[in-house]
Amino acid sequence: QVQLVESGGGLVQTGGSLRLSCAVSGNRFSINVMGWYRQGPGKQRDLVALIASDGSRNYADSTKGRFTISRDNAKNTVYLQLNSLQPEDTAVYYCNAKNWVGVSFWGQGTQVTVSS
């Protein structure tokens, strides 16, 4: 089992920045890929960014160049830096971990609200 706890969400004005954190505990050595997803009001949950165990990164087109995913293995934490935030970025942001056999684990989510 893997436990994920997100933090760092909040209310920010258009153009502002936030850094989300995802603390990882449990069987973290089983994790192959970590990711951030988001779900806006009335929308489905969509991929924001992924970081694999080899350090490779992938981003959704809508966030490329504005968001950065990173990890600190010593702190067992994955981060998502959000820059140039827009109202359409308003969503609940979820941390995800997928193990080597494809089982996904989710955090509870953290709300990001961008005011216009």
N, C-alpha and C positions, 0 to 999 in steps of 0.2 A: 504494500500500500504506500501511496504517496499523499502527503498533505500539502496543500497550497494555501497561502494566506496573502491576499493582495492588500496594498495600502497605497496612499498617495493621491487618491482622487480628490476632487473638490470643484469649486466654482472659479472660473477664470474668464477674463474678458477675451474677445476676439484678438488674435495675434499673440496671446500669452503662451506660457509654457507650464508644463507639469512633468514630474517624474513619478512614474508608477513603480512600485516594488512588488515582487512576488517571493515570499520566503518559502523555501522548499524544505520539507522534512520527511522522515520515513525512509523508504528504500530508494534513495535518490540515485544510487548506482545503477538502477534498472532503467533509468530514463534515457531515451534516445533523442527526443526532440522536445524543446520547450517552446511555447508560443503564447501570444496574446491575441484574443478575439474580442469583438465588441458587439453589443446588441443595442441598437437605437430604439426609440419608442415606436412600436408597431412594426418593427423590422426583424428579420432573421439574424441569427448570430453569424458574423462574418470574420474571416481571418484578417488580422492586422499585420502580424509579423511572426516569423519563426526563427529559432536558432537551434542548430543541430549540435550533436556532441562533438563534431569536428570543427565547430565554430562557424560554419557556413550560415548565411542569413538569407531570408527571403521576405519580401514585403508585398503587401497589397498595393496595387497601382495608386490608389487614392491616398496612401500615406507615404509613398516613396519620396525621399528627400526631406520629409518633415519629421518623421518618427525614426527613432533608432532603438533597436533591441540590443541588449548586452547582458552579460552575466558576470558575477563574481563568485567563482567556485569556492573561495575561502569563506565567504559569507553565506554560501548556499542560497543565493538570491539572483533572480533575474529581473532586469529593469526594462522599462519602456520610457524613453525620453520623448515627450510630445512637444513639438515646437510649432509655431505659426498656427495655433489652434483656430478652428473655424466652428461656427454654430453646428454645422453638420457632423462634427466630431463628437457631439453630445451623445453619450451612450453609457451603458454599464460595460466596463472593461473586465474581461475574465482572463485569468492565467490558466494555461493548460500544459499538462505534461503527458507525453505519450511514451510508453515503454517499448521495449524491443519486440514484443509480440502484438503491439498495436492497441493495447488497452489505454484509454484516456482517463485522466484525472482532472478535475476542475476545482478552482477556488470558488469562493462565494461572490466574487465580483466587487468592483469599486466604481462608484459613480463619478463620471466626468461631465460637467456641465459648462458649456461655453456660451457666454452671453454676448449678444450682438450690440 
